[in-house]
Amino acid sequence: MFTSKNTLLAAVVCFLMTGICGAQSSPNLGRPLTQEEVKNIDITVFPDGRGLPAGSGSVSAGTKVYVEKCQVCHGEQGKGGPQDQLTGGIGTLASGKPIKTPISYWPSATTIFDYIRRAMPIQSPETLTNDETYAVTAYLLSIDAIVPQNAVLDAKSLPQVKMPNRAGFQSWWPPPKR
């Protein structure tokens, strides 16, 4: 059973072992990243489109990628499967039973792109090409008619997409430096 004395002693020992108390020794874990390594992992995409990579993707190409790599988890047309529903829910946020999907809830289409690129497919994240990521984003947005069926998205057009809940959040993003 832990007592406050034991907890305090454990905290002091951990503090001393980490060298935080002014000892000159260092655990020598890791090394600073090079600028190139930082560049490779800094894939943040901002709501205004800063950080979007080169490439493009159409709804039709996205349909194929989605069926092959996404449908098993998210169901046909993003309606949900073993994993979350991705589409639908537009107009339900103010109701007694809101359906929060990336399409109905997220204020920026670039956030959908960013999330897909970082985290999907779940079993092998960051394996989709930029073109595949643009295409899947286009496909998902087309299901709820956010973009037309013939849409092709890229770094210029994606930030222009008007999401249904774009006014539902307070923006804290700093304006781009010009």
Summary of the structure (lengths in Angstrom):
residues: 178
radius of gyration: 22.0
end to end distance: 59.5
largest distance: 67.7
contacts: 467
relative contact order: 0.17
helix: 40%
strand: 3%
